[in-house]
């Protein structure tokens, strides 16, 4: 069983374990066993694990990969409406548009409180030996529709 198959099955596994422990807990309370409070904690914990693993699976999405896009690290993100990434000096011109589209597609709706987010790719242009200036080589705007 692969990791992703195991991940998909964890809510069921912990759910069945929680139901089994709930039945054991009921029997423990009916017959007044001494471990009834410890089994109650284990039951609640296994049901909590089942719900949290289900929530994780619902929230997890793979990153979008677009052909021709290059990796650019994010150097500035204000968390609201601006993301700036850094391109190498040898960054190919034909990779700008696919890279911007890939960055835009990988932004999650819930991660921004603004309705418009500007994504910029910049590279540093050398002016003199120790001085360089940032030059924006590409920009895209992503709109989030609030429903």
Steps between C-alpha positions, in 0.01 A plus 500: 500500500646836398510804723215674314279191520569482873423871531168453319407210730594657835157659568335159454759320709478746790121517462459124531743498792298778665172313452653182641639689800163671548331161527767385745447822697125439520563146627753637752245748636218243509706246695686771699853395400790691655648610167184672376643855515826404330315329215280810468808711433630254243159496328481879479860521378448243223182677381687831506780345292242375252344844459831684477642260239179539298535879521862480388406293195228750410738795522797340323544580131797431278690788345424580138786438258504692170734405217779750447475651848816538705544506876529850646529553877267747669702784648213722619142422595292751692224243556238723340546621143866473391742216436847561357718217373866500399621377162860414419696718261477221238121465533360424151251746350266222384465368859358824643136450401472130597675570830258781581203278411635219719552736795149636452339156483677384815363788709228368724179702536502491878858616526427862403259751647529737203295452184788587263854368539790621286774247433825641369820339377806715539864457431795706610677711238857581583575876492853495633728262685310497831170660396202346325141606443186285482329479161148360463502255208145368538180572688158341529192582704288230658145582601316315773124520470340520841168311503 
